[in-house]
Each structure stands twice: as C-alpha cells, then as structure tokens.
C-alpha cells in the first residue's frame, strides 16, 4: 500500500523495465467465513494501461456451493489451474476492468460421525488427560467442532498451550479453541481450514493439583454439542511408579472393561499395556485417583514326568510374568538331594546358582528380564532316595518352587505310556491338557481356586505323590539280537539306516538320537510309523535332561499288532563337515537302543561317492578282509563277497530271524555299491572313518613313477628286473601289514611303478641312440657305487676313459720345457 493514500491502491515494483506485454498473477483467499455471502469479483485496475484483460479461476472447496447471480463483460473458459481432488472449479475471462461477476456462496450442511476417547496417564504426581475425537465427514466439510465442557472442569484440568493438534494423512496441523460468548460451558474447536474425510482432533490437559489416594479428581467427559450422551472409550495407562484408578459413583454399571486391541501404537506396549473401559453415561462425573504401583512377579509351574532307567526324570518349565520392574535374578526353592540344571529359554549354557539358607538358590540372569521369562529346570529323582518299598508304592517327589513371587498355578503332566499317576486327588485335581495325555493341577487349600495367585512360601515344601503302575519302563526294554547299519556318504551329510531284530515282539522299544542326527522315518515291520495319522499313537519323543539327545519310544499300541520276529528300520540324517579337498574325516553316529548289550554284533556298511573309498579308523570296527584274493581278476564279485560275509554273521540266529532280516537287508546294505563292510559291537558309540576321493588315489601313483624313473636314469646299468622283483615283494609285505590301506593306495602305487619303469626304459633307448658307445680301457680305474663297480652311467665311463687317454699323450708343461 502507498503511504498517505487510499489503502485500496498498491504499488508493485518490477525488477526491470518491461516493454510489450506484462502478465501479473494474484492468489486471493476469502477471509469472511460467515455464510451465505454475496461476493463481487472484478479485475485489479492497472493505471495507465491501454488494454487490460484477465483470466479468473475460482476454486470452491468441499462443503461450499457457489451460484452466479450476475455476469458482466466476462465469458467462461477452460480451467487452467491444477485442481486437487474434492475441489470444484470454474473459470472466466474478463475483457476489461469494468467486467463484474456476482457470486452467492452458501455453505452445505456437514454430516459427520465421530467417536470420542479419553486417555489418562500418570505424569509424576499428577495426571495428564488426552481427549481425542475421531471424525469422519460423510458430506460437506467441517470448519469447527462445537464442544460442551463445563468451566469447572477446565479449572481442574488445565489445557496445555500448543497441545491442540489435528491429525490426518499425511501430516498434522493446528487448531484454535475459542470460548462462546454468553455460554461459559461451551467451547468451539476451530480448524485452520475446512476438513473433509477422516481426521482426529486432540486436546491435551494436565491436572492442576496433585492426584493422590486421598486427593480425588473429578472428571466430566467433554461432549459434542447436540450429540451428547454418546459412549466414551477411556484408556488408563500406567507407569512403573503409579497407576490410575477410576470410578463412577453415580452409575457404576455404566463403566465396563473392554479389549484394548484398538489402542494406539504410542500407548500400547508389551510391558505396561493400557486398560480400556467403556463409559455409557458420560453426563455423570468420574472420580480419578493416583495410586502407587506395586511391582508384581507371578509364576506358572509346569512339571513333566517320565520314567528313566534309574528313577524319574523331571523337566519343569517355570514361566515368570514380570510387571513394573526389571528382574535381574530369580530365586528357587530347591529340595534336598536335588541337583537341578537350570537354563533360561534360548540359552544353552546353564545358570550358575548361589546357594543360600533353607534351600533357597539364587540364579543371576545373563540379562535383565521384563514381561515374560521362561526357565527350564531338569533333574533325575532316584527311587532309592525316596525309600519306597516297591514299584507300586507312592513316591513323594519334591518339586522346585520359584521364590519371591506369587504362584498362579502348579501343574504335573505325564504320558499314558509311562504308567505314572498322581495319587492324591484331593490336593491334585485332574485337568485337561493339550500337551500331554494326563495332567493334574495343585489346589492350595487357602484360596479355594487353582488359578488364584498365592505366595511362594505356601508351596515351598510341596511334593508330588506319584504311583507307578505295572508297566514296562525305560529300563525294562529288551535288547535287540542284531543291528545292521548302512551309511551313504554324501557331500555335507550322511544318510544312515539301521535294522534292529528281535526274536519275539518286545514289550517296549526305546531308542535315542543325538542332536546331530535328524530322524527321517521309522518303519516297524511293514508299517511306517512316521506318517501323520500313525505318529500320534505310535511314537513318543522325550528330550533328555542334559539336552544332548532326544529319546523316542514306540508305544505299546503299535507293538500289539505284531507277531513273531520283529524288525525295526530307522532312517536318519547327519550333517557332516566338508573337510579338505584330499580327504574327509567323519564320525558316523547311529540310533542307540536303551538296553543294548555290549557284545551285541553291529554290521556297518559304507557307501561312498563314486570313485571314493572309505577306511574305518580305530579298533572298534574291523573290516572284512579277503586278502590277495580280492585283487585277483577271477575273484568273486563284491556283491557276492558281502552277501557271504553277512550270511556268516546272521547264520547263528534262528531261521525265522534270518528270513526277517534278509527281507529288509537290501534297503540298508547295498551290496552292489558298498565300498566297505565292517563288523563291531554295540560298545562302540560311533564309527570313525576317513573318506579318500579318487583324485588322492590317482595321486598315489606319482611318487612310485618318479622314483623308478630317477633311479633307472641315474643308474644306467641297473637292470629292469630289479624293480620287477622288488615291487611284488614290497606290495605283499605292505598288504600283510596294512590290508585296508593297501587296498586303497597299493593298486595305484604299483601302476605308477610300472609306468615309471616303462618310461625309464624308453628314455634309455633314446639316449643310447644319440650317444656312440666307447670301449673302456681300464675298468679298474672306474668308480664304484656302494661297493658295486661298473654301475656308473655310460657318460661317466666315457668321460673318464677319454680323460685318461688324453692326459697320457700331452707333455708335462711343469718340467722339461721349463728348463
């Protein structure tokens, strides 16, 4: 505006002088927001302009309707501006400054729905209140939200400056809160621009006085005018120091708990989740108080029992629920004569205890825990320690109880095949369990409910009365008569299959797999037990206490269908190290049965990759060696040799057992491709082998070939008959001393010696043709090699003779001629 002149005149200074056509652009926004409104639009007049025209674009936001009441000196044209979605537009061309357009702007009545939320959160010794309205504008636009909140409430809950936020995608914006004149209980939340679609409006307040257990704050929910009485969702947040309690004295039934799934991401946390309430009578005030937060540690104890060879194996899982604190150590009440192994879930190393008085052991955690903590506790309870007179007597098995916490439940679980039962139905109530066949839950006798939390000291000396029924346990399994194993060595892994045979159907079959073995399939007779429909009723897996193996049991329901000799086929997979490029050293494992006798014969077949050979190491397993006859051209085929070896092992068993074993043998011992067959006993826990590839076997021919060639080239008088005689003698000696290693490397070494001999003879023949032979005058003057004269090469002999003859004809230069 120009000073001291009409405010309607404005001076625009150009950066440089313009000659010709000049275009000016203006963006104007209507300030008046009271509707309906008549608006006259014309061009700004540029003084001293010869010709002046203008293009006018009118953008109409959602919620407004624009009507053209009068148009003078203007015509419609295409809209040139980019119009956002939800905005209407029209355009005119004004031919002169006298052109006029009369518009009538009306407001469309907004139709919207909303939900209201209140969020209470401890802030030190006070309480913060967050009011949120989630609005969805269905028609028109919304410029303000009329609210009703008594002035007395605003004196208790002070609005924080700058905490009026309007949230919508893609960002946030501000809003203004205005009072309504003449209505002290009315306020209006005005937005900076008209809102359409979905958005949220938030107001944050803070209680002006401290909230304690004695000082109770009153809260009346703010409501949208003309839509009062709608339910309000209230969320109560808590901290590690304080929690909020809220009551509705006028209408207690109107305050109900609901799920907190709809909590915002900033309020929902895994440690202190909010409580959500639905208040159906928001016209009645609520009472808000702040209480001190009490740290809570609760525990659930689950005990799984299984019979083992020397007693009972107990595996307890203790689940801690920790609220409002960080737990750095846990305390357990450990009974006498119990040495438990305690591990935190996901950590392989056991926790180290600090033993205190009264059987209280303290375990320091590797890192502080909050929320949920799982501990795995395992030990063996021997029947002799309890002093029971018989197997059917009741054993009082002690339990490890967590300390310094509230115990919510204690459960005991067993499998149906174990024959274990809890013998006190008064204190231990049978309950349903999805994890085991039978389960019991302890009744404390103080709270009257199994799910009520009780102090840990109440259950400190708790025992589990267990009765063992007449059923075969782990130690009652029968040893098989024979084990046939076959391993196929592949790159990075080994596939092992075993056959175990019994004279008759055993009462129970237990076998264990170390953690390095992965179970592939189990076949009992002609029935596959690892299929989905059979495995539930035929197989049972129980991890061992030390965690190094998994024990499997074939349940009696699968054994009842068999008759006569029983054959069990187990296939498993073992991950093996790759090793070097020249050889691979392996330790092959197999499934082990619970009642294996030390003298139980074990036949192990090795199948290597094409061209490779496997050599057993150590003295636990001996290879079937057929001596020199296996290298003869007219020897028996490998399949016939292995069949004869296997028949000699099983010939001592009954015909029925031999027939059952021979039926399953081809699937385990592949006689046509097997590179080795070993015999050992069950006392050996593993078979250590070394796999030699074909490249290393071929490389064994190089030293013999090079040695013979160098020897024959240096000693030209050495007869070829010498290596031809020594080679069979040394080969026979080596075969007798090391038959297994000789079978791998000796053929290649002999082939290398013969190749070196042929090459040396060819070299001699070619050298003799190039060098003329000279007679030796005096053989007595020739040097001897290791006491044998006339063994030097022809060149050495020729040079020596020539030197002797030439020296006799030359004059002595040191005498005669000097005189």
Secondary structure as GFF3:
##gff-version 3
##sequence-region A 1 819
A	DSSP	beta_strand	37	41	.	.	.	ID=ss1
A	DSSP	beta_strand	54	60	.	.	.	ID=ss2
A	DSSP	beta_strand	64	72	.	.	.	ID=ss3
A	DSSP	beta_strand	74	76	.	.	.	ID=ss4
A	DSSP	beta_strand	88	94	.	.	.	ID=ss5
A	DSSP	beta_strand	100	107	.	.	.	ID=ss6
A	DSSP	beta_strand	111	123	.	.	.	ID=ss7
A	DSSP	beta_strand	126	148	.	.	.	ID=ss8
A	DSSP	alpha_helix	151	156	.	.	.	ID=ss9
A	DSSP	beta_strand	157	168	.	.	.	ID=ss10
A	DSSP	beta_strand	171	180	.	.	.	ID=ss11
A	DSSP	beta_strand	183	207	.	.	.	ID=ss12
A	DSSP	beta_strand	217	219	.	.	.	ID=ss13
A	DSSP	beta_strand	223	224	.	.	.	ID=ss14
A	DSSP	beta_strand	232	236	.	.	.	ID=ss15
A	DSSP	beta_strand	242	247	.	.	.	ID=ss16
A	DSSP	three_ten_helix	252	254	.	.	.	ID=ss17
A	DSSP	beta_strand	255	258	.	.	.	ID=ss18
A	DSSP	beta_strand	275	279	.	.	.	ID=ss19
A	DSSP	beta_strand	286	292	.	.	.	ID=ss20
A	DSSP	beta_strand	296	308	.	.	.	ID=ss21
A	DSSP	beta_strand	311	333	.	.	.	ID=ss22
A	DSSP	beta_strand	341	344	.	.	.	ID=ss23
A	DSSP	beta_strand	353	355	.	.	.	ID=ss24
A	DSSP	three_ten_helix	357	359	.	.	.	ID=ss25
A	DSSP	beta_strand	360	381	.	.	.	ID=ss26
A	DSSP	alpha_helix	383	386	.	.	.	ID=ss27
A	DSSP	beta_strand	394	398	.	.	.	ID=ss28
A	DSSP	beta_strand	401	403	.	.	.	ID=ss29
A	DSSP	beta_strand	406	414	.	.	.	ID=ss30
A	DSSP	three_ten_helix	416	418	.	.	.	ID=ss31
A	DSSP	beta_strand	420	422	.	.	.	ID=ss32
A	DSSP	beta_strand	428	431	.	.	.	ID=ss33
A	DSSP	beta_strand	438	442	.	.	.	ID=ss34
A	DSSP	beta_strand	454	455	.	.	.	ID=ss35
A	DSSP	three_ten_helix	456	459	.	.	.	ID=ss36
A	DSSP	beta_strand	463	468	.	.	.	ID=ss37
A	DSSP	three_ten_helix	474	476	.	.	.	ID=ss38
A	DSSP	beta_strand	482	490	.	.	.	ID=ss39
A	DSSP	beta_strand	493	502	.	.	.	ID=ss40
A	DSSP	beta_strand	509	514	.	.	.	ID=ss41
A	DSSP	beta_strand	517	524	.	.	.	ID=ss42
A	DSSP	beta_strand	527	528	.	.	.	ID=ss43
A	DSSP	alpha_helix	532	538	.	.	.	ID=ss44
A	DSSP	beta_strand	539	543	.	.	.	ID=ss45
A	DSSP	beta_strand	549	554	.	.	.	ID=ss46
A	DSSP	alpha_helix	556	559	.	.	.	ID=ss47
A	DSSP	beta_strand	566	575	.	.	.	ID=ss48
A	DSSP	beta_strand	583	588	.	.	.	ID=ss49
A	DSSP	beta_strand	592	593	.	.	.	ID=ss50
A	DSSP	beta_strand	601	607	.	.	.	ID=ss51
A	DSSP	beta_strand	613	616	.	.	.	ID=ss52
A	DSSP	beta_strand	622	623	.	.	.	ID=ss53
A	DSSP	three_ten_helix	627	631	.	.	.	ID=ss54
A	DSSP	alpha_helix	638	650	.	.	.	ID=ss55
A	DSSP	alpha_helix	655	668	.	.	.	ID=ss56
A	DSSP	beta_strand	676	681	.	.	.	ID=ss57
A	DSSP	beta_strand	687	692	.	.	.	ID=ss58
A	DSSP	alpha_helix	694	714	.	.	.	ID=ss59
A	DSSP	alpha_helix	720	737	.	.	.	ID=ss60
A	DSSP	alpha_helix	739	770	.	.	.	ID=ss61
A	DSSP	three_ten_helix	779	781	.	.	.	ID=ss62
A	DSSP	beta_strand	784	785	.	.	.	ID=ss63
A	DSSP	beta_strand	788	789	.	.	.	ID=ss64
A	DSSP	alpha_helix	794	809	.	.	.	ID=ss65
###
